Amino acid sequence: MFLLYSAVQLPALAVAGVMQGQWLLEGILALIPILIFMPLGQAIAGKLSRKAFDRMILVFLGVIGLKMVIGL
């Protein structure tokens, strides 16, 4: 579903002048850590209890939120 949305949205943003080539390249490069760490997260999830994994994710989200609030 998200792939379908982005396939329609990307050309529309380019035509509107909102999407720049550099941003597209940065977005593609941002996929590299996702492709690396998604399988790692799945492996960790398989070894931890569901409750421990959920807590770990909440800690990560809390750290990210704190970083956004502080402005680092």
N, CA, C and O of each residue as an XYZ file, in Angstrom:
288
protein
N       0.820     -1.173      0.000
C       0.000      0.000      0.000
C       0.879      1.257      0.000
O       0.628      2.189     -0.764
N       1.920      1.282      0.867
C       2.791      2.452      0.921
C       3.570      2.619     -0.385
O       3.818      3.740     -0.828
N       3.950      1.510     -0.988
C       4.660      1.576     -2.263
C       3.763      2.185     -3.340
O       4.219      2.983     -4.159
N       2.504      1.808     -3.333
C       1.562      2.368     -4.302
C       1.382      3.864     -4.081
O       1.383      4.638     -5.037
N       1.228      4.275     -2.822
C       1.092      5.702     -2.521
C       2.320      6.480     -2.972
O       2.199      7.541     -3.585
N       3.498      5.955     -2.668
C       4.717      6.683     -3.029
C       4.924      6.706     -4.541
O       5.464      7.674     -5.075
N       4.501      5.656     -5.232
C       4.633      5.629     -6.689
C       3.789      6.720     -7.336
O       4.154      7.241     -8.389
N       2.673      7.068     -6.720
C       1.820      8.140     -7.236
C       2.291      9.493     -6.711
O       2.278     10.489     -7.434
N       2.702      9.517     -5.455
C       3.055     10.776     -4.810
C       4.367     11.357     -5.336
O       4.472     12.573     -5.501
N       5.353     10.528     -5.600
C       6.667     11.018     -6.024
C       6.597     11.831     -7.317
O       7.117     12.947     -7.344
N       5.979     11.326     -8.390
C       5.881     12.167     -9.596
C       5.066     13.438     -9.372
O       5.381     14.484     -9.939
N       4.017     13.353     -8.548
C       3.196     14.538     -8.285
C       4.013     15.595     -7.554
O       3.906     16.781     -7.867
N       4.824     15.185     -6.588
C       5.678     16.130     -5.864
C       6.745     16.714     -6.777
O       7.086     17.891     -6.657
N       7.273     15.911     -7.681
C       8.283     16.403     -8.620
C       7.677     17.448     -9.567
O       8.295     18.479     -9.832
N       6.480     17.183    -10.070
C       5.814     18.125    -10.971
C       5.491     19.428    -10.231
O       5.594     20.511    -10.807
N       5.108     19.325     -8.975
C       4.773     20.516     -8.185
C       6.019     21.286     -7.764
O       5.913     22.402     -7.254
N       7.200     20.702     -7.971
C       8.441     21.367     -7.595
C       8.798     21.226     -6.136
O       9.694     21.914     -5.647
N       8.104     20.336     -5.425
C       8.354     20.140     -4.000
C       9.508     19.167     -3.788
O      10.333     19.367     -2.896
N       9.570     18.127     -4.592
C      10.612     17.104     -4.448
C      11.830     17.507     -5.266
O      11.737     17.782     -6.462
N      12.964     17.535     -4.597
C      14.215     17.864     -5.265
C      15.034     16.589     -5.429
O      14.877     15.635     -4.666
N      15.895     16.583     -6.417
C      16.715     15.408     -6.684
C      17.588     15.003     -5.511
O      17.764     13.813     -5.248
N      18.136     15.979     -4.805
C      18.991     15.674     -3.658
C      18.186     14.994     -2.555
O      18.669     14.059     -1.916
N      16.968     15.458     -2.332
C      16.137     14.843     -1.306
C      15.788     13.401     -1.668
O      15.732     12.532     -0.798
N      15.557     13.157     -2.943
C      15.270     11.796     -3.390
C      16.475     10.896     -3.139
O      16.329      9.772     -2.660
N      17.666     11.395     -3.465
C      18.889     10.637     -3.220
C      19.085     10.373     -1.730
O      19.455      9.265     -1.340
N      18.840     11.379     -0.899
C      18.959     11.202      0.552
C      17.956     10.172      1.065
O      18.275      9.377      1.948
N      16.765     10.188      0.519
C      15.756      9.205      0.915
C      16.164      7.788      0.536
O      15.956      6.846      1.302
N      16.743      7.645     -0.644
C      17.214      6.321     -1.077
C      18.366      5.857     -0.195
O      18.434      4.686      0.179
N      19.276      6.779      0.139
C      20.395      6.419      1.016
C      19.916      6.080      2.430
O      20.536      5.269      3.117
N      18.825      6.694      2.859
C      18.273      6.391      4.178
C      17.722      4.974      4.240
O      17.555      4.428      5.331
N      17.438      4.374      3.105
C      16.946      2.994      3.087
C      18.027      1.985      3.457
O      17.717      0.874      3.885
N      19.296      2.365      3.293
C      20.388      1.433      3.578
C      20.382      0.978      5.039
O      20.386     -0.228      5.285
N      20.373      1.900      6.031
C      20.330      1.412      7.415
C      19.048      0.649      7.731
O      19.055     -0.268      8.552
N      17.946      1.027      7.081
C      16.698      0.301      7.313
C      16.829     -1.141      6.845
O      16.420     -2.068      7.544
N      17.399     -1.327      5.663
C      17.570     -2.677      5.130
C      18.542     -3.496      5.970
O      18.437     -4.721      6.021
N      19.480     -2.836      6.624
C      20.441     -3.544      7.475
C      19.817     -3.896      8.822
O      19.952     -5.024      9.294
N      19.136     -2.935      9.440
C      18.704     -3.122     10.824
C      17.337     -3.771     10.985
O      17.032     -4.255     12.075
N      16.507     -3.803      9.960
C      15.228     -4.505     10.085
C      15.424     -6.000     10.361
O      14.792     -6.526     11.277
N      16.273     -6.700      9.605
C      16.501     -8.112      9.935
C      17.140     -8.293     11.311
O      16.860     -9.271     12.003
N      17.994     -7.353     11.705
C      18.614     -7.417     13.031
C      17.540     -7.293     14.116
O      17.564     -8.027     15.105
N      16.612     -6.375     13.929
C      15.512     -6.221     14.884
C      14.634     -7.459     14.952
O      14.166     -7.836     16.027
N      14.410     -8.089     13.814
C      13.615     -9.318     13.808
C      14.340    -10.433     14.549
O      13.713    -11.219     15.259
N      15.652    -10.504     14.387
C      16.426    -11.536     15.090
C      16.395    -11.294     16.592
O      16.244    -12.234     17.372
N      16.539    -10.033     16.999
C      16.490     -9.708     18.430
C      15.104     -9.988     18.984
O      14.973    -10.497     20.097
N      14.074     -9.664     18.225
C      12.703     -9.899     18.675
C      12.453    -11.388     18.892
O      11.688    -11.765     19.780
N      13.082    -12.222     18.102
C      12.901    -13.658     18.258
C      13.564    -14.218     19.499
O      13.177    -15.282     19.982
N      14.567    -13.510     20.025
C      15.306    -14.001     21.188
C      14.825    -13.394     22.498
O      15.123    -13.929     23.565
N      14.094    -12.297     22.441
C      13.580    -11.648     23.643
C      12.108    -11.979     23.831
O      11.407    -12.362     22.894
N      11.668    -11.821     25.062
C      10.232    -11.953     25.294
C       9.534    -10.754     24.661
O      10.145     -9.707     24.447
N       8.289    -10.918     24.375
C       7.531     -9.828     23.740
C       7.517     -8.590     24.628
O       7.641     -7.468     24.137
N       7.369     -8.790     25.915
C       7.318     -7.669     26.849
C       8.652     -6.923     26.866
O       8.671     -5.692     26.856
N       9.764     -7.654     26.893
C      11.089     -7.022     26.898
C      11.342     -6.281     25.590
O      11.899     -5.183     25.597
N      10.943     -6.864     24.486
C      11.130     -6.210     23.192
C      10.295     -4.943     23.107
O      10.780     -3.919     22.625
N       9.043     -4.991     23.568
C       8.185     -3.800     23.565
C       8.790     -2.695     24.424
O       8.756     -1.525     24.042
N       9.340     -3.054     25.575
C       9.985     -2.054     26.432
C      11.203     -1.452     25.754
O      11.435     -0.247     25.855
N      11.986     -2.275     25.064
C      13.168     -1.784     24.371
C      12.759     -0.779     23.283
O      13.400      0.261     23.127
N      11.709     -1.086     22.544
C      11.221     -0.180     21.511
C      10.734      1.122     22.133
O      10.993      2.197     21.592
N      10.028      1.043     23.267
C       9.558      2.255     23.939
C      10.726      3.118     24.416
O      10.657      4.345     24.348
N      11.785      2.491     24.891
C      12.977      3.243     25.307
C      13.572      3.953     24.105
O      13.899      5.137     24.188
N      13.719      3.247     22.982
C      14.261      3.873     21.774
C      13.390      5.045     21.326
O      13.913      6.103     20.974
N      12.076      4.870     21.337
C      11.178      5.952     20.946
C      11.278      7.130     21.915
O      11.219      8.288     21.502
N      11.427      6.829     23.197
C      11.599      7.886     24.189
C      12.873      8.677     23.967
O      12.873      9.903     24.076
N      13.961      7.982     23.655
C      15.235      8.653     23.386
C      15.118      9.530     22.143
O      15.608     10.659     22.130
N      14.469      9.013     21.101
C      14.282      9.794     19.879
C      13.424     11.030     20.165
O      13.738     12.122     19.690
N      12.349     10.868     20.934
C      11.489     11.999     21.296
C      12.231     13.034     22.123
O      12.081     14.234     21.896
N      13.023     12.585     23.074
C      13.821     13.491     23.890
C      14.830     14.250     23.036
O      15.046     15.447     23.224
N      15.431     13.550     22.113
C      16.382     14.193     21.208
C      15.698     15.276     20.372
O      16.280     16.331     20.118
N      14.468     15.012     19.948
C      13.737     15.996     19.160
C      13.373     17.210     20.007
O      13.460     18.344     19.538
N      12.966     16.978     21.250
C      12.582     18.077     22.131
C      13.790     18.943     22.458
O      13.702     20.170     22.436
N      14.914     18.307     22.761
C      16.126     19.048     23.106
C      16.690     19.759     21.890
O      17.285     20.830     22.010
N      16.504     19.163     20.713
C      16.972     19.780     19.482
C      18.381     19.368     19.100
O      19.102     20.133     18.459
N      18.770     18.188     19.482
C      20.108     17.711     19.113
C      20.130     17.189     17.709
O      21.175     16.747     17.231
